[in-house]
Amino acid sequence: MERTAVLFVLLSFCITSLALECRVVPGRLKQIDVSNGQVFGVNSSNHIYTLYSNSWIQVPGSLKHVSVGPAGVWGVDFNNYVYKLGRGDWVFVPGLLKQVDAGGMVSPAGVNMNDDIYCLTGGQGSSWKHIPGKLKYHSCGPYSCWGVNAADNIYIMKGVTPTACGGSLNWQQISGALSMIEVSTDGKVYGVNSNGHVYRREGVSPSNAAGTVWRQVPSPQKVKHVSYDLGHLWLIGRDDSIMDCTE
Ligand SMILES: *[C@@H]1O[C@H](CO)[C@@H](O)[C@H](O)[C@H]1NC(C)=O
């Protein structure tokens, strides 16, 4: 009995002390999104940046939230107008969103000022499809979308495919509380809670989209935003500092 207890303590210690190795990236951003090797972010003055050759290159325009993924590069501005990067310029897309996510296989998804949820159907000349529920933050991956509502409750929508942006249209609540959540292009799920702690969903796979448990990822400081791509976890600290981390 005692031995089991000691072993358990040792095991949990080992698990929680898996160090995150972080490199501080010069600059300040309030939000970042990474996918397929691309890095985009916006600063507190809504200026847009992309990382190239280890330097932040300013992209013309003004956005409060930017997202990069299989659906392209999308953003929303101060007035909740939606834009997509096309032929080297921001192209206005009808609709109003406060947050947009380009992580879906073909179409972006997002939420508006009233936490109503939408995804874009039908490629070009397409329209926003309303999805039931209320979310303040929404992020899609290759086979599921995740979101958090105003009370920090966490939800998953399964059955998302390139032709069914709304998936099953059925949100399933997941235990825990997070203030933002991001699904990576390869389906990994990371989030931040209201205390600035970072969590990863364990056991996520195409056959078990909801995964198993939340595991805290020990971060060097309190975090307000995360994004994951190609083995790198990007963290935005509460002071807008930028960290590029590997486990
Ligand atoms: C945001 O970026 C712009 C353009 O580089 C810069 O002038 C401004 O100082 C930045 N704002 C902050 C708060 O860093």
The ligand as a Gaussian input file, in Angstrom:
#p B3LYP/6-31G(d) Opt

LIG

0 1
 C        2.359000      47.556000     -32.827000
 O        3.025000      47.591000     -34.060000
 C        3.220000      48.895000     -34.565000
 C        3.843000      48.790000     -35.937000
 O        5.079000      48.155000     -35.876000
 C        4.069000      49.709000     -33.630000
 O        4.235000      51.045000     -34.115000
 C        3.405000      49.755000     -32.279000
 O        4.260000      50.401000     -31.361000
 C        3.112000      48.341000     -31.809000
 N        2.344000      48.453000     -30.588000
 C        2.761000      47.908000     -29.468000
 C        1.893000      48.132000     -28.281000
 O        3.781000      47.239000     -29.401000

